[in-house]
C-alpha cells in the first residue's frame, strides 16, 4: 500500500508538472506567434501606406529595414491597368512573384499569409497595392525556438522525475514507519488475544461440565466465538497488507467454487434460507485457488447472515465474462452505501444489524483479496435485491 501511494504521488506530481510546463510552452509560443503576426501586419500596413502617399513602389527606402526590403515585393495597379512589379532579383524570381500575386488577388482576404509569405492588399481610389514579404527566416527561427523549448521541457521533466522520486522516499518514510508499526501491532495484538480467549473457552467448558449450561455461559461462549472470529479476520487483514504476490497455479475453478458453496447449504438451511447454485462446469483458471475459495466463502456467508428471512440466495458462476455473482433479498443500499460496504467495520442500520453477528471485516477482506489478485469486485442494489459480483477476467 505504501509503495502504491508513493508511486501515485510521483505519477500525479509529474503529470501536474508536465501539464504546467506544456501550458507554459504553448502559451509562450502562442504569444510570440501572435506578436510576430501583429508586427508583420504593421510593417506591411506602413509599407502600403508609403506607396499610396509617395506613389513610389521602389524598394530600398531608408526608413524601412533594408533586410526586410530585400525580401519584399510590391505590386501596383491602376484601373484597367497592368500590374507593375517591384522586387529583388537576388531573392525572388519573376515566375514566383507572379504566382504569389495571382493567389493573393484570388484570395478574398485583404491580409494574411500564403505559406511563408505574408501579404496585404489595399485599394485607394483607382489604385490597388499589394505588398508581400517572405518570412521563412523568422518561421524557421520560431520553429527552432519551439523545438528547443520542447527539448528543455522534456529534459526538465526527466530531472524533476529523479528529484521527485528521491523526495517521495523521504516524504513517505514517516508514513511507512507508522504503517509498519500499525500492522505489527494488529498482528501482535491478534496473536496475544488468542491465548486468553482459548483459556476462557476452556474454563467455560469446564464450568458447563460442573454446573451445566445456562444463559450466562451461553453469553460468554457467544462473545468468545465472536472475538475469535474478529481475531482471525484481523490476522487475515494484516497478512493481506504484507503485499506478497499471490501463489498461482492451474486448477478447476468450477469445482472449487461449487464445493465452497455446497459447504454452506446446511448453514443456509438452519437459517431458514435456500441456496441455489448455478455453476458452469469445466472452467479452468490460473490463479490463487485458496483466495478464490476465501472470496466465495465470505460473500456466501455474508448473504446468509444479512439476507431477509426465507430468502433464496442465488449463486452463479459463468464465463464470458469470467465472473461469480451472489444475490439475496434485503434492504436496498443507497449509491453511497454500495461504495462504503467494503470499508472495515462499516454497517448499515437497516441491513447490517449487529444481531446477525460477524466482525464487520469480511467484505473488506474480500476486497483486499480481489485487489491483491487484480480482480474486480462490486456491490449492486436494486429492488430489494443485493448482488455482489466478482469479475475474474479483469487482470
ABEGO torsion letter per residue (X at the ends): XAAAAAAAAAAAAAAAAAAAAAAAAAAAAAAAAAAAAAAAAAAAAAAAAAAAAAGBABBGBAABBAAAAAABBBBBBBBGBBBBBBBBAAABBAAAAAAAAAAAAABABABEBBEABBBBBBBBEABBBBBBBBAAAAAAAAAAAAAAAAAAAAAAAAAAAAAAAAAAAAAAAAAAAAAAAAAAAAAAAAAAAAAAAAAAAAAAAAAAAAAEBBAAAAAAAAAAAAAAAAAAAAAAAAAAAAGBBBBBBBBBAAAAAAAAAAAAAAAAAAAGBBBBBBBBBGBBBBEBAAAAAAAAAAAAAAAAAABBBGBBBBBBBBBOBBBBBBBBBBBBBBAAAAAAAABBGBBBAAABBAAAEEAGAAAAAAAAAAAAAGBBBBBBBBGGBBBBBBBAABX
